[in-house]
C-alpha cells in the first residue's frame, strides 16, 4: 500500500472517532429523567492505561481511608516551641496577693447544702457511728476539707476521746512526727519511742499501750496522700495504727490517683474485734478498713498551698516537696526570687558587695536591652537570663578595675552571700569556665538597682 494512502486512512479513522465523540450528548443536553453520562474517553488502544472513569477524576492511585490514616500517622508532628512560662511571666508574691484580694471581692461564695445547719451535724453523727463500728473514714472531693474536719474533731471527737490533728501537707512533715504527737497525749508518759530507733517497733509499743487504756484516740490526718506518707514505711505504720480498735483515723485526700496507694485487701480489711487482742508485728497482714465519703466543700486550698511558691507554676504543682527538692527546684528555676527578697539580702551585705551587684545588674540590663533591640523576646526564665550573664573572668576584670576585689579570693568572698540566697546563680559555660547572672527579670532588676541608687 502506498504511503500516502496509508496516511489518508489514518485521517479517516481519526475523523470517524471525532464524529463518534460529537454524537455523545453533554450533561446539559441529556434527556430529562436520564442520568447524565460521563464524557467518553478514547476506546481501544487510544485509552490511557490506568485512567479512571469514575468520580475520582484522573488520579492514577486512589487512596482508601485505611491508607489515608496510616499516611497521616506517619507524618511528622509539628510541635510548637512556645513555652507558657516564657509567654506569661511568673507573679511576684505581692502581685499574687493583690490579685487574689481583688478577685475575691467579686467571687461568689458557693457552699454545698450538706455543710449547712442540721445536715452537717447529721453528717458528723454518722462519722462517729461509723468510727465506732470499726471503720476508718477517707474524705475526698473538690475543695479544702481542713476546716470541716477540724470542726468535726473539736465538736464531736473530743467528747469521745483524745484527738490528734496532723497537717501532712507541710513540707517537713514525717511519720515520726505523727507518732510523737500521739505519744505526747496525757495518757502516756511521752517516752514510748525513746528506746526504739525504728518507728516500726515504736508504733507496735504505742498501739500496745493504747490497747491498755479505756479512752479512744481519734486521728485527723489532713492530706494522707502527701509525699511524706506515700512511702512503704509510712503506710506500714499507718496500717498498724488503723488496725487498732481504739484508734480511729479520719483522713482527707486530694490527689487524683490517691486510691492507688492501697491494695484492695488493705482497703477492705476490718479491725480487730477485741481490744485485748495481742498486737502482732507490723509485717502481719493489716489494712485500713476505709469508708469513702464525698466531702466536696469548694473551699480554697489556702492552708495547703501556704508552703508552695504560688507565683510559679512548678511550685504550685509540687506543694508538698521536701526542702531538698525546694533547693533543687530553686536552682533549676531561679525566677522564684522576688524583689522584696533581693532588697532584704542587699540590706545585709557590705558596701563593696552592693557595688558588685550593681555592676553585674547594669551589665545584665544592657545585654537584655541589646537583645530586645535585636528582635529577641524579653527574658523571663532562668534559662533565658543565662544568655545575658557575665563570665567569671570578665566579672573579675571589671571588679578589679573598679577596685572592688584585688584577687580571686576577695571576689568569691563578695559572691558567697549572694550565692547562698540565690540572688546570683552560676552555671558552666559552653565555652568553658563559669557564667554568672542575676535571676531577676528586667523590670524587677531595674527596680532593685533604682532602690540601691536611691539609698546610696
Secondary structure, DSSP 8 states (H G I E B T S, - for coil): --HHHHHHHHHHHHHHHHHHHHTS--TTTS-TTS---------GGGS-TT---STTTT-SS---HHHHHHHHHTS--------HHHHS----HHHHHHHHHHHHHH------GGGSHHHHHHHHHHHHHHHHTT-EEEEESSS--HHHHHHHHHHTGGGTEEEEEEETTSTT--HHHHHHHHHTSTTS-S-TTTT-SSHHHHHHHHHHHHHTSSSEEEEEEE-TTSGGG-SHHHHHHHHHHHT-TTEEEEEE---TTGGGGS-HHHHH----S-TTS----TTS-----EEEEE-------TTTTTTS-TTSHHHHH-TT--HHHHHHHHHH-GGG--HHHHHHHHTTS-HHHHHHHHHHHHHHHHHHHHHHHTT-----SHHHHHTT-EEHHHHHHHHHHTTS-SSHHHHHHHHHHHHHTTSSEEEE-TTSSEEEE----HHHHHHHHHHHHHT-
